[in-house]
Amino acid sequence: MSTAALKEVAKNRDLITPQWRQNAKEIQKFGTVIKDLPIGIDKDARQKVCERLNVLLADIASLRDLYKKSHWQVGGPTFYQLHLLFDKHFEQQVELVDLIAERIQILGGVSVAMAADIAELTRLERPPKGREEVPVQISRLLEAHALILKDARDLAEKASDLGDEGTNDLLISDVVRTNEMQVWFLSEHLVEMPLVHAK
């Protein structure tokens, strides 16, 4: 092979080699929003909404993970029902995490994403690493839902006041409705009711 041909082969080999050791500065800092965005909502309003949405996102991501922990660690006579229910609720919270993160990006912000960053932002109490009894698991989940529902309603109203009806719609139609339904399904497991003979 000629020298020119060998150089061409070497050049083409470099073209197909992954350039995986790359590094650069962030293109947008967390906590900022894009200055000029043609969506009809001013920068200050978008900034305020994104800050609040990121905290809510951290709480919902923590609730999502709490559902998976509960799914894995549940036990007792209601194991089968709760194992399936917790996993279903986990999947629904996964969808909410994605919707909220995308809404933050739509507003020109940067959504919180990594577990360590979520742990810093969340207001949910951290559960123990070990297993808990079913009533404690459910109570912990209900407390998380109560916090999220209150915050979602407050933020929906604030977003509407700021002219951000898209966020208002997302919070009411998706976050509030999903979490209310999950509260209903969970809370029924804490009602003391006879199984064989009525009182």
C-alpha positions as CSV (number, residue, x, y, z in Angstrom):
1,M,0.0,0.0,0.0
2,S,1.3,3.5,-0.9
3,T,2.0,6.1,1.8
4,A,-1.0,8.2,0.6
5,A,-3.3,5.1,0.9
6,L,-2.0,4.3,4.4
7,K,-2.6,8.0,5.4
8,E,-6.2,7.8,4.0
9,V,-6.9,4.6,5.9
10,A,-5.5,6.1,9.2
11,K,-7.6,9.3,8.6
12,N,-10.8,7.2,8.1
13,R,-10.0,5.1,11.2
14,D,-10.0,8.3,13.2
15,L,-13.4,9.3,11.8
16,I,-15.1,6.2,13.2
17,T,-13.3,6.2,16.6
18,P,-15.6,7.5,19.4
19,Q,-14.4,10.8,20.7
20,W,-15.7,10.0,24.2
21,R,-13.3,11.9,26.4
22,Q,-14.8,15.3,25.9
23,N,-15.3,18.1,28.4
24,A,-16.6,21.6,28.3
25,K,-18.2,24.3,30.4
26,E,-22.0,24.1,31.1
27,I,-24.0,25.8,28.4
28,Q,-26.6,26.9,31.0
29,K,-26.3,27.1,34.8
30,F,-28.9,25.5,37.0
31,G,-31.3,28.1,38.4
32,T,-31.3,30.3,35.3
33,V,-33.7,30.7,32.5
34,I,-33.1,31.6,28.9
35,K,-33.3,35.4,28.6
36,D,-35.5,35.8,25.5
37,L,-38.0,33.0,24.7
38,P,-40.9,33.5,22.3
39,I,-43.6,31.7,24.4
40,G,-45.4,34.8,25.7
41,I,-44.3,34.6,29.3
42,D,-41.7,37.1,30.5
43,K,-38.3,36.1,32.0
44,D,-39.1,37.0,35.6
45,A,-42.3,34.9,35.6
46,R,-40.5,32.0,34.0
47,Q,-37.7,32.2,36.6
48,K,-40.2,32.2,39.5
49,V,-42.1,29.2,38.1
50,C,-39.0,27.2,37.3
51,E,-37.6,27.6,40.8
52,R,-40.8,26.3,42.3
53,L,-41.2,23.5,39.7
54,N,-37.7,22.2,40.4
55,V,-38.5,21.8,44.1
56,L,-41.8,20.1,43.2
57,L,-39.9,17.9,40.7
58,A,-37.4,16.9,43.5
59,D,-40.3,16.0,45.7
60,I,-42.1,14.0,43.1
61,A,-38.9,12.2,42.1
62,S,-38.4,11.3,45.8
63,L,-42.0,10.0,46.0
64,R,-41.4,8.0,42.9
65,D,-38.4,6.3,44.5
66,L,-40.3,5.9,47.8
67,Y,-42.9,3.9,45.8
68,K,-40.2,1.7,44.4
69,K,-38.7,1.1,47.8
70,S,-42.1,0.2,49.2
71,H,-42.8,-2.1,46.2
72,W,-39.6,-4.0,46.9
73,Q,-39.9,-4.1,50.7
74,V,-43.6,-4.6,51.3
75,G,-44.7,-7.7,53.2
76,G,-47.5,-9.3,55.0
77,P,-51.0,-10.5,54.0
78,T,-51.6,-7.7,51.6
79,F,-48.2,-8.2,49.9
80,Y,-49.5,-9.1,46.5
81,Q,-52.0,-6.2,46.2
82,L,-49.7,-3.6,47.5
83,H,-46.7,-4.9,45.6
84,L,-48.7,-4.3,42.4
85,L,-50.3,-1.1,43.5
86,F,-46.9,0.5,44.6
87,D,-45.4,-0.4,41.2
88,K,-48.4,1.1,39.3
89,H,-48.1,4.3,41.4
90,F,-44.3,4.3,40.7
91,E,-44.9,4.3,37.0
92,Q,-47.5,7.1,37.2
93,Q,-45.0,9.2,39.2
94,V,-42.3,8.5,36.6
95,E,-44.6,10.1,34.0
96,L,-45.1,13.1,36.2
97,V,-41.4,13.5,36.7
98,D,-40.9,13.6,32.9
99,L,-43.8,16.1,32.4
100,I,-42.5,18.5,35.0
101,A,-38.9,18.3,33.9
102,E,-39.9,19.0,30.3
103,R,-42.1,21.9,31.4
104,I,-39.1,23.4,33.1
105,Q,-37.1,23.1,29.9
106,I,-40.0,24.5,27.9
107,L,-39.9,27.6,30.2
108,G,-36.2,28.0,29.4
109,G,-35.0,26.6,32.7
110,V,-32.8,23.7,33.7
111,S,-34.5,20.8,35.4
112,V,-32.9,19.0,38.4
113,A,-32.0,15.5,37.3
114,M,-29.4,13.7,39.4
115,A,-30.2,11.8,42.6
116,A,-27.7,13.8,44.7
117,D,-29.2,17.1,43.5
118,I,-32.7,15.8,44.0
119,A,-31.8,14.8,47.6
120,E,-30.6,18.3,48.3
121,L,-33.8,19.9,47.0
122,T,-36.5,17.6,48.2
123,R,-38.6,18.4,51.3
124,L,-39.7,14.8,51.8
125,E,-38.3,13.1,54.9
126,R,-35.8,10.5,54.1
127,P,-37.0,7.0,55.0
128,P,-34.8,4.4,56.8
129,K,-32.8,2.0,54.6
130,G,-34.5,-1.0,56.2
131,R,-38.0,-2.4,55.9
132,E,-41.0,-0.8,57.7
133,E,-44.4,-2.2,58.5
134,V,-47.1,-1.7,55.9
135,P,-49.1,1.0,57.8
136,V,-45.9,3.0,58.3
137,Q,-45.0,2.6,54.5
138,I,-48.5,3.8,53.6
139,S,-48.5,6.7,56.1
140,R,-45.1,7.8,54.8
141,L,-46.4,7.8,51.2
142,L,-49.6,9.7,52.2
143,E,-47.5,12.4,54.0
144,A,-45.5,12.9,50.8
145,H,-48.7,13.1,48.7
146,A,-50.1,15.7,51.1
147,L,-47.0,17.9,50.8
148,I,-47.0,17.5,47.0
149,L,-50.7,18.2,46.6
150,K,-50.6,21.4,48.7
151,D,-47.5,22.7,46.8
152,A,-49.0,21.8,43.4
153,R,-52.2,23.7,44.1
154,D,-50.3,26.7,45.4
155,L,-48.0,26.7,42.4
156,A,-50.8,26.3,39.9
157,E,-52.5,29.4,41.3
158,K,-49.2,31.3,41.3
159,A,-48.4,30.2,37.7
160,S,-51.9,31.4,36.6
161,D,-51.3,34.8,38.3
162,L,-48.1,35.1,36.3
163,G,-49.8,34.3,33.0
164,D,-48.4,30.7,32.8
165,E,-51.6,28.7,32.1
166,G,-49.6,25.9,30.6
167,T,-48.0,25.1,34.0
168,N,-51.3,25.6,35.7
169,D,-52.9,23.1,33.4
170,L,-50.1,20.6,33.9
171,L,-50.2,20.9,37.7
172,I,-54.0,20.6,38.0
173,S,-54.7,18.1,35.2
174,D,-51.8,15.8,35.8
175,V,-50.1,16.3,39.1
176,V,-53.1,17.0,41.3
177,R,-55.4,14.5,39.7
178,T,-52.9,11.7,39.7
179,N,-51.8,12.3,43.3
180,E,-55.4,12.6,44.5
181,M,-56.3,9.2,42.9
182,Q,-53.2,7.6,44.5
183,V,-54.2,9.0,47.9
184,W,-57.6,7.5,47.6
185,F,-56.2,4.0,46.7
186,L,-53.6,4.2,49.5
187,S,-55.8,5.6,52.3
188,E,-58.4,2.8,51.8
189,H,-55.7,0.3,53.0
190,L,-55.6,2.1,56.4
191,V,-59.3,1.7,57.0
192,E,-60.0,-0.8,59.7
193,M,-62.8,-3.0,58.4
194,P,-63.9,-6.6,59.3
195,L,-63.2,-9.2,56.6
196,V,-65.8,-11.9,57.5
197,H,-68.5,-10.6,59.9
198,A,-70.0,-7.1,59.9
199,K,-70.0,-5.3,63.3
